[in-house]
Amino acid sequence: DVKVTQSSRYLVKRTGEKVFLECVQDMDHENMFWYRQDPGLGLRLIYFSYDVKMKEKGDIPEGYSVSREKKERFSLILESASTNQTSMYLCASSFSSGKRSPLHFGNGTRLTVT
Amino acid sequence: GESVGLHLPTLSVQEGDNSIINCAYSNSASDYFIWYKQESGKGPQFIIDIRSNMDKRQGQRVTVLLNKTVKHLSLQIAATQPGDSAVYFCADPHSTLTFGKGTMLLVSP
């Protein structure tokens, strides 16, 4: 089975801190994604990557950046955390180029910014 | 813009009943759809998918129906169990990588 592992289950950070959320997948998937999930808003795409060192903006990239130096690892960076970035963050990966492939999700990181 | 959306935010059923969760899409070119299940405290998990050359696909206790004429798909769960309680998402990866809000299925004994 595909395993997508997010490094932290819960994080509490202060406003203005730089925050790193790490995600690793073990199935050699080309594609990786970062979402945030908020009540009433569903899952919203922040950034995604189709290959090492490549990144594409999703629907809500503002305030975030990403890094993909290795195929198996995709990091989400909050340059200066703000309280409106308190959310559940979900990482996902998928196999093959194109879009006709299911996403495999990690179990999420619940980030609280105080 | 193009979108995929579920019809009801919450569906309450009795254990043993059949559940039907509906979803509409707007992109006529969409040819692949996925249903996910998200249990509390977990990430979404793939349940079943369907390609547009099919009208129906069955899995274990789940069936997905696709009506391309009215751009509608549904997920049917037979003999619903308490373990089926979750939020269900339909996804159209051709149109967007963003998911809708999902339908919460509540199963009461």
Boltz contact constraints between the chains, C-beta under 6 A:
constraints:
  - contact:
      token1: [A, 42]
      token2: [B, 99]
      max_distance: 6.0
  - contact:
      token1: [A, 42]
      token2: [B, 100]
      max_distance: 6.0
  - contact:
      token1: [A, 42]
      token2: [B, 101]
      max_distance: 6.0
  - contact:
      token1: [A, 43]
      token2: [B, 99]
      max_distance: 6.0
  - contact:
      token1: [A, 44]
      token2: [B, 98]
      max_distance: 6.0
  - contact:
      token1: [A, 45]
      token2: [B, 97]
      max_distance: 6.0
  - contact:
      token1: [A, 45]
      token2: [B, 98]
      max_distance: 6.0
  - contact:
      token1: [A, 59]
      token2: [B, 98]
      max_distance: 6.0
  - contact:
      token1: [A, 90]
      token2: [B, 43]
      max_distance: 6.0
  - contact:
      token1: [A, 99]
      token2: [B, 93]
      max_distance: 6.0
  - contact:
      token1: [A, 99]
      token2: [B, 94]
      max_distance: 6.0
  - contact:
      token1: [A, 100]
      token2: [B, 32]
      max_distance: 6.0
  - contact:
      token1: [A, 102]
      token2: [B, 34]
      max_distance: 6.0
  - contact:
      token1: [A, 102]
      token2: [B, 46]
      max_distance: 6.0
  - contact:
      token1: [A, 105]
      token2: [B, 43]
      max_distance: 6.0
  - contact:
      token1: [A, 105]
      token2: [B, 44]
      max_distance: 6.0
  - contact:
      token1: [A, 106]
      token2: [B, 43]
      max_distance: 6.0
  - contact:
      token1: [A, 107]
      token2: [B, 42]
      max_distance: 6.0
  - contact:
      token1: [A, 107]
      token2: [B, 43]
      max_distance: 6.0
  - contact:
      token1: [A, 108]
      token2: [B, 43]
      max_distance: 6.0
